[in-house]
Amino acid sequence: MSVYEQIGGAGAVRAAVDIFYDRILQDATLAPFFEGVSLDRQRAKQVAFLTMVFGGPSDYDGKDLREGHKHLVARGLNEAHFNAVAGHLQATLEQLKVPAELVNAIMTTAASTKADVLNQ
């Protein structure tokens, strides 16, 4: 069974993305990166991306991680920001009572993206 199925499918991914972005937008170190961004569009892209990453039905057609974050790195996105985002992701999953073993698997996957997100 995929992570997508284990966490509850489409509804669970949408709920997680909503809570996750609410947390990010309340974080003064991260919110500036989303100024001028259509949050409805961003949330939809994130739902599609996480659905794909978690092994669900894939309809993600966005940029790869390096290309999608290149402009943010140029604006100062760094490891501290990446770690803050990861912390918000973990807190979101824990708030939704995702089992610890799944949280650990998801966070391991998230950590593996750092070099690409930061264009290193």
BELUR-V549301 format. One line per field, one symbol per residue. psi: psi as a letter, one per 20 degrees, with the letter a starting at -180 (. if undefined). burial: 1 if it has 9 or more other C-alpha atoms within 8 Angstrom, else 0. A space follows every 50 residues. Layout:
psi->???
burial->???
//
This chain:
psi->prgghhijbggggggggggghgggiiohihhhijpjpohggggghhgggh gghjjappkpkarrggghighhghjjpahhgghgggghgghgghhjkpqh hhgggghggghiighggjl.
burial->00111011100111011111101110000110010000000110111111 11011101000000110111011000100011001101110111000100 01100010010011011110
//
